[in-house]
Amino acid sequence: MMPYPRPGRPHFREPHPVRLPALAAGAGAAAVWFLLFAFVWGGAVGYAWLTILAGVVAALAAGLLALRGDRGVAVGIALVAGFALAAAGVVLTTYWVRGDWLLW
């Protein structure tokens, strides 16, 4: 009786892996998007509202891209959107600690 070679471990591969150039393209596009929104309004109130608006639009775009388009670009957009919204949160918290709430 001849011994058969034991099959190796199964290899599971991502059908559409996230690649670095696509991630960088999404991050760059989102950075330009958020910087344009940040420069539109000069004050902290406008910055906070426009960053929240831009974050919602970017999240919708990232979700749509994750479902129908390039997931690498979606990850880049989501990454930059998270950092931009965190920066807006720091600005809001700083003003709130000083006794001023910017969003009303």
Summary of the structure (lengths in Angstrom):
residues: 104
radius of gyration: 21.1
end to end distance: 81.7
largest distance: 83.9
contacts: 276
relative contact order: 0.16
helix: 70%
strand: 0%
